[in-house]
Amino acid sequence: MMIKDMPPFFMQSIDETFKAVFEILLLTIESSLKPGKDGSKPMILINTFEALELDALKCIEEADIFPIGPDIAMLISDGNNIDISRGYDLFKVDEKAYINWLDTKPENSVVYVSFGSIATMSKKQIEEIQCGLKESGRPYLLVLRKNNREAGVELEEGENSTVLEWCNQAQVLSHPSIGCFLTHCGWNSTLESLTCGVPMVTMQQWADQDTNARMVVECSAGVRGEVNKEGILEAEMLRNCLEKVMGNGERGLEIRKCCKMWKEKAREGIRDGGSSHCNLNYFLEKIVRLFGPN
């Protein structure tokens, strides 16, 4: 792995805002991997699926690992539609009729842009993203949380673009008009995109996102958006990345083919008899044997 693929807190000091969070996280992991008093291994459920990370899962010898993902409660059995009532949103979903707007767009034509629930963008970065999206000539749905709008960037909306404060992400990613996801590569977003078969352009910020971005590229599910010396993803780079992923070149065709494969493998895992389905059942049976049915 290259240094840029590693979580940044391995190489540099942690921002004081998140230092306490990381310390608690590391302590939790360490305590979770300790054997029981009888020497038994701890059992850990992980939100991933075997086909995606089998080799990595085999490397963890300190615990019995049960990959039971993708744990996306809103995905229903037919694998295409979304049951909105089963979703859980961190913020209030924007009241704009964004699904109706997506309905008017051709299949695989829209760029969906979202950076999760924590990351904030500088004014310069928002301007570069908006410029790159506009120059690409592709319709886009941009999610920009309220605290990201304080930079004072003028947000452009029209027939070819719509800007929201928050949306139901799984519902958007599963829409047939979505052709690419510009993402910060948080694990939930990465897994949702893979499960919905949507190619990614990565714009990672911190924590595990650099490593997730490497995985996206390794499994041919997208391309990495390289930033400049100031840490900004420039408009030209974004435009080139979108063309690689959504264009008709060899790279784009291969990425879209692989994304369809990962979509099917993710759904295979959670179907009856799939790896995640069987892992969860085995875990529950083991719990019953250890602690009884109550």
N, C-alpha and C positions, 0 to 999 in steps of 0.2 A: 504494500500500500504506500502511496505517496503521502507526504505530510498533509497535503490539502484534503486527503480523504479521511483524516482522523478527526475525532471530536476536538474542537479548538482548546478545550480545557486540559487536554493532555500536554499541550505545548506552551500555553500562556496562562497568565493569571486570570482568575475568574472575576467577572464583574461582581461587585459586592452585593448587587441586587439579587443575584442568583446563587451566590456562594453557599448560603445556608440550605438552599434547595438541593444543590448537588451533594452537599455533605450528608443530608438526610437520605438522599437517594442511594449513595454509596454504602452507608451504614445498613440500609434496608436490604440491599443486594447481598452484602457480606453475611448478615444474620440469616437471610433466606437460604444460603448455601451451606450452612452448618448442618452436620448430620444429627439425627435424633439421638436420644440417650441410649437407645438400643443399637446405634450404629447405622440405622436405616437412612437412606438418602431422602432429602426433601423432595416433594412433588411440586412442580411449578407449571402453571398454565401460561402459554404464550400466544399472543395474537399474531400468528403467522400461519403458513401452511407448508407441509413437508416438501412439496414440489419446488417451492421457492428457495428454501434454505436448508435442505437436508444435510449437506456436508457441515454447515455451521452448527446445526443442532447436535450432530454426532460428536462434535468436539467438546461439548459440555458434559464432563464426567462427574461433576460434584452433585448433580441432581438428576432426578427423572423428569425429563422435559416432555410436556404434552402440548404440541402445537394444535390449537383448536380454531384457528382463524380461516378466512377473514371474519372477524367478529363485527359484522356490519348488520345490525339488527333490522335495518330498513330493507334489506334485500329479501324479496319474497321468492317463492319456489320456482317461478318460471324464469328467474334470472334476468329479466329485462325491466319489468315495471317496479315501481317503488310505492310502498305503503307509507305515506307521509305520517300517519297517526302514530307509527312506531318509532319515529325519530326523536332525537334529543338535541336541542340546539343550545349553545352556550349564550348566544345573544338573540335578540328578537329578530326574526326573519323580516327582511324588507318587504313592504306591502306592494311594491311594484309587481306588475304581472309579467315577471321575467320568463316564466315558462311559456306564456303566450307569445312572447317575443322570440324565444328559441324555436317555437313551432313554425315561425315564418322563414326560418333559415334552412338552407340545403344541408343534407347529411354530411357530417364530418367537416363542416366549414368554419365553425366558431372556435375562437380561442377563449378558454376560460382562465381567468387570472385570480388567484387568491393566495394570501400569505399567512393563513391560519389565524389563531386567536391571540397571539402574543406579539409577533414581529411588527416593528414599526419601520416606515420608509422615510428617508429624507426627501425634501422637496425636489432635489436634483434627480433622485432615483425615480420618483413618481413621474417626473417630466420625461425622463428617458424611456420609461416603460410605455407611457402613453404615446410618445413620438414613434417608437418602434412598432407598436400595434397599428397605429394609423398608417405608417409607411408600408406595412405588410399587405395592406389592402384587404385584410380579412376581417369579418365581423368579430367583435369581442364583447365578452361579459366580464367586467372588472369589478371585483369585490374590494372595497376600500373602507375599512372600519372607521368609525367616527373619529377616533384618536389619530388616525392617519391623515385626516383631512385638515388638521390644524396647521399643517405646513403652508396652507394657502395656495395650493395648486388649483388652477382653473380646470375643472373636469369637463371634458367634451362628451356630449351625448347626441345621438341622432339615430337615423335609421340603421346605421351600421354598428352602433355601439350602445351599451347600456351600463350604468354604474350603480352598484348596490352597496349598502352598508353591511349586509349579511345575507346569506341565502342557505337553502337546504342543499348542502354540497353533494350528497349521494344522489339526490334527485336530479341535479344539474349534470353530474358526470354520467349518469345513465341515459341522458337525453341523446337521441341519435344525431342531433346537429353538432354536438361537441366533437371537435377534431384534435384538440390539443389542450393540455393543462400546464400553464406556467405556474409552478408551485415552489414553495419554500422547502419542500421535501420533509415535512414532519411525517412521522410514521403513519398516522391515521390517514393523512392525505395521500401518501404514497401507496398504501395498501388499497384505499378506495379507488384510486386511479387504475391500478393493476386489475382490480376485480371488475371494474367497468370497461376494461380494455381500451383506456384512453392514453395515448402517447404523452410523454412529459418533456417539458423544457425545465431544467432545474435551476433554481435561484436560491440556494441554501443560505442560511443565516448563521446558525450556531448549533450547539449541542450535538445530537446524533445526525443532523441533517446532511453534513458533508459525507458521512458514511453511507447514508441512505441514497444520496445522489450517485455515489460510485456504484452502488448496487443497481440502480436504475439503468445506468450506462452498460454495466456488465451483462445484464440480462436483456439488452437491446430493447428496452422499453422507452427510451428517450435519449436526449442529448443534454450535456452540461452547458449551462450558460456561463461562460468565463467572464469574470469581472475585471475591471482595470485596477490600477495601483491604488485608487481611492476606494476600492470595493464597490464600484458602481457597474451594474450591467448596462452597457451603452445601447442606444437604440439600434445601431447597425448590427451589433452582435445578436440582439434579440431577433431582429428581422431575419438574419442568416439562420439562426436556430429554428425559427418557425418554418422557414423554407425547407430545411433539412428534414424536419419531422412531417410536415404536411404536404410537401411538394411531391412530384412524380419521379424524383430521382431514385436511384437504387437504394440509398440509405433510408429514405422515407418509406419505401415499399417494404423493406425488411423490418423496420421498426413497427409498422402497423400490423404486419403479419405476426410478429412476436407478441404484440399486445393482445391480439385475438387469442393466441395460444395461452397466455397467462390468465386471461379472462376465463377461459374454459377450465384450466387447471385449478383456479381458485374456487370455482363453483363445483368442480368435482370433489374437492376436499370437504365441502359442507353438505353434500348430498348424502342420503342414506347409504351407508356402506363406504363412504369416502374416508380419507385418512383422518381429517379433523373430526368427523362424526364418530368414527371408531375410537379415536383417542379420548374424546370426551366421555364416551360410554365406559371405556376401560378405566378412566380416572374415577368416575362415579362408582363403579363396581369395587374398585380398590378402597375407596373411602368407606363404603358400606361394610366391607370385610374388616376394616380397621376399627370403625366406630359404631357399627350397627346401623340398622335401617332408620333409626330416629335421629 
